[in-house]
Amino acid sequence: MISNFEQVHNYYERLVFEEVLRRGAKRPDLMPDALADIACVALNRLPARYVRHDVDLMFYLTEHERHAIELSLAAALDFAFTYVTERMARVPA
C-alpha cells in the first residue's frame, strides 16, 4: 500500500508563520532568526492539530471552538514575542 503523507501538517503552523511575519514587519529590530524563534515558542504553546486539509478541521468546529482557537493563537503569539524579545535584550551586544 502506498500512502501520501505530504498533505499532513499541523494546522497551527501556517497561522503562526503568517502572523509572525505580519507582526514582525512592524518590528524592524527583529532579525529573521528571532522571528523563527518566536514561531517555535508560539507553536510549542499550542496543541498539535494535524490535518490533511485546513477546511476539514474548520468544517467540524463550532463557532465557540473557532473563537477559542483564535484566542489561544493570539495568547501564544503575544507570549512568544515577549519571551524572545526580553531574552534578546539580556544578551550583551
C-alpha positions in Angstrom: 0.0 0.0 0.0 1.3 3.5 -0.9 0.3 6.4 1.3 0.7 10.1 0.6 1.6 11.9 3.8 2.8 15.2 2.1 -0.5 16.9 2.8 -0.4 16.1 6.6 0.6 19.2 8.6 0.0 20.9 11.9 -3.0 23.2 11.4 -1.4 26.0 13.5 1.9 26.2 11.5 0.6 28.3 8.7 -1.4 30.6 11.0 1.6 31.1 13.3 4.0 31.8 10.4 1.7 34.3 8.8 1.0 36.2 12.0 4.7 36.2 13.0 5.6 37.7 9.6 2.7 40.2 9.9 3.8 41.3 13.4 7.4 41.1 12.5 7.0 43.6 9.7 6.2 46.2 12.3 9.4 45.2 14.2 12.5 46.0 12.1 14.6 45.4 15.2 13.9 41.7 15.0 16.2 39.6 12.8 14.9 36.6 10.8 16.4 34.2 13.4 14.4 35.9 16.1 11.2 35.5 14.1 11.9 31.8 13.7 12.4 31.5 17.4 9.2 33.3 18.1 7.3 30.9 15.8 8.8 27.9 17.6 7.9 29.3 21.0 4.3 30.0 19.9 3.9 26.6 18.3 5.2 24.9 21.4 2.5 26.6 23.4 -0.3 25.4 21.1 -1.7 21.9 20.9 -0.8 19.8 17.8 -3.7 19.6 15.4 -2.7 17.6 12.4 -4.9 17.7 9.4 -4.7 17.0 5.6 -6.8 20.0 4.7 -7.4 23.1 6.9 -11.0 23.2 5.7 -11.7 19.8 7.1 -10.9 21.0 10.6 -12.8 24.2 10.2 -15.9 22.4 8.9 -16.3 20.3 12.1 -15.6 23.1 14.6 -18.3 25.0 16.4 -18.2 28.8 16.5 -17.1 28.6 20.1 -14.2 26.3 19.2 -13.1 28.6 16.4 -13.1 31.5 18.8 -11.1 29.5 21.3 -8.5 28.8 18.6 -8.3 32.5 17.8 -7.8 33.4 21.4 -5.2 30.7 22.1 -3.3 31.6 18.9 -3.2 35.3 20.0 -2.1 34.4 23.5 0.7 32.1 22.3 1.9 34.7 19.9 1.8 37.5 22.5 3.8 35.3 24.9 6.3 34.3 22.2 7.1 37.8 21.1 7.5 39.0 24.7 9.6 35.9 25.7 12.0 36.1 22.8 12.4 39.9 22.8 13.0 40.0 26.6 15.8 37.4 26.3 17.3 39.2 23.3 17.6 42.3 25.5 19.6 40.4 28.1 22.2 39.2 25.6 25.2 41.6 25.6 25.9 43.2 22.2 
